[in-house]
Amino acid sequence: MSQEKSLYEQVGGSEKIDALVDRFYDLMDLEESLAHLRAMHSQNLSGSREKLKCFLSGWLGGPDIYSPKHGHPMLRARHLPFQIGLQERNQWLACMYQAIKDCGIEGSLAAHLEESFFKTADWMRNQAN
């Protein structure tokens, strides 16, 4: 009996998640086109990096390391203080899609991740435009 690998395993585990998140936030710092998105974050991104790494671990089917440290993710509730419309969603996705590409995640796995990230990012919107 064969077991299908989790997305966490397919991506490459914690090492690849760390690389993905680090690239994501590095791009946010480097790309002028993402300045609006970057301005929504604190000056020091270390806390954001750590939380996203922990969240993605469980979200992708790996160890749940977010909840024991930070409680239930409550993604939408935690993001309600921020105005998230189409521009913010699109900048976040552009940044994540580029990080996926830069980390060498390709093919059907990349497509699946991009679709999953799109659904989640769109669900986070709390502004009509």
Legacy VTK file of the C-alpha trace (Angstrom):
# vtk DataFile Version 3.0
C-alpha trace
ASCII
DATASET POLYDATA
POINTS 129 float
0.000 0.000 0.000
1.554 3.299 -1.082
0.962 6.528 0.752
0.817 9.777 -1.129
3.341 12.323 0.084
2.043 15.433 1.797
2.643 18.799 0.158
5.104 19.425 2.969
7.148 16.409 1.847
6.728 17.198 -1.850
7.994 20.749 -1.317
11.056 19.529 0.567
10.146 19.917 4.229
11.224 22.596 6.647
14.422 23.457 4.799
12.548 24.338 1.600
9.803 26.162 3.506
12.478 28.246 5.222
14.036 29.062 1.843
10.636 29.916 0.340
9.659 32.243 3.176
13.076 33.891 3.291
12.964 34.505 -0.465
9.398 35.826 -0.177
10.383 38.442 2.409
13.672 39.227 0.682
11.740 39.991 -2.512
9.350 42.171 -0.561
12.335 44.196 0.640
14.002 44.364 -2.787
11.246 44.942 -5.324
9.917 48.486 -5.717
6.719 47.062 -7.183
6.014 45.506 -3.766
6.570 48.702 -1.745
2.893 48.998 -0.797
2.848 45.439 0.524
6.138 45.955 2.355
4.785 49.089 4.042
2.030 46.996 5.632
4.645 45.011 7.578
6.800 46.008 10.525
10.296 47.281 9.827
11.811 44.122 11.290
10.474 41.120 9.384
11.933 38.422 11.649
8.624 37.830 13.448
6.703 37.676 10.176
9.233 35.242 8.750
9.021 32.964 11.772
5.214 32.962 11.844
4.860 32.237 8.127
7.398 29.393 8.335
5.519 27.856 11.258
2.136 28.337 9.577
3.214 26.869 6.242
4.596 23.783 7.932
1.156 22.747 9.175
-0.779 24.202 6.223
1.226 22.025 3.853
0.653 18.888 5.917
3.814 18.880 8.009
4.252 19.380 11.745
1.883 21.836 13.394
4.398 24.185 14.933
2.308 27.356 14.624
-0.551 26.574 17.026
1.565 25.574 20.031
3.497 28.858 19.750
0.827 31.303 18.605
-2.577 29.676 19.112
-5.094 28.932 16.379
-4.031 30.624 13.127
-7.334 32.512 12.646
-5.842 33.901 9.436
-8.664 36.183 8.439
-9.201 37.544 11.948
-5.479 38.233 12.406
-5.406 40.178 9.136
-8.591 42.207 9.644
-6.701 45.252 10.990
-5.072 45.575 7.552
-6.882 46.809 4.465
-6.498 43.942 2.008
-7.944 44.526 -1.424
-7.010 43.470 -4.935
-3.722 45.405 -4.943
-2.540 43.860 -1.681
-3.659 40.380 -2.704
-1.988 40.683 -6.086
1.278 41.997 -4.662
1.359 39.216 -2.060
0.726 36.609 -4.756
3.309 38.079 -7.133
5.865 37.937 -4.354
4.984 34.346 -3.399
4.841 33.141 -7.010
8.300 34.587 -7.651
9.620 32.971 -4.453
8.201 29.610 -5.595
9.976 29.988 -8.925
13.231 31.188 -7.367
13.250 28.208 -4.979
13.055 25.775 -7.886
9.535 24.528 -7.203
8.171 23.643 -10.615
5.531 21.837 -12.613
2.327 20.518 -11.120
3.561 21.127 -7.565
4.142 24.821 -8.298
0.758 25.065 -10.013
-0.967 23.417 -7.052
0.751 25.738 -4.577
-0.080 28.802 -6.653
-3.749 27.781 -6.804
-3.847 27.139 -3.050
-2.118 30.431 -2.272
-4.509 32.270 -4.593
-7.580 30.835 -2.837
-6.194 31.738 0.572
-5.020 35.212 -0.446
-8.354 35.974 -2.092
-10.198 34.794 1.010
-8.118 37.232 3.085
-9.487 40.221 1.193
-11.562 42.546 3.336
-11.864 45.390 0.789
-13.911 45.276 -2.415
-11.117 46.576 -4.642
LINES 1 130
129 0 1 2 3 4 5 6 7 8 9 10 11 12 13 14 15 16 17 18 19 20 21 22 23 24 25 26 27 28 29 30 31 32 33 34 35 36 37 38 39 40 41 42 43 44 45 46 47 48 49 50 51 52 53 54 55 56 57 58 59 60 61 62 63 64 65 66 67 68 69 70 71 72 73 74 75 76 77 78 79 80 81 82 83 84 85 86 87 88 89 90 91 92 93 94 95 96 97 98 99 100 101 102 103 104 105 106 107 108 109 110 111 112 113 114 115 116 117 118 119 120 121 122 123 124 125 126 127 128
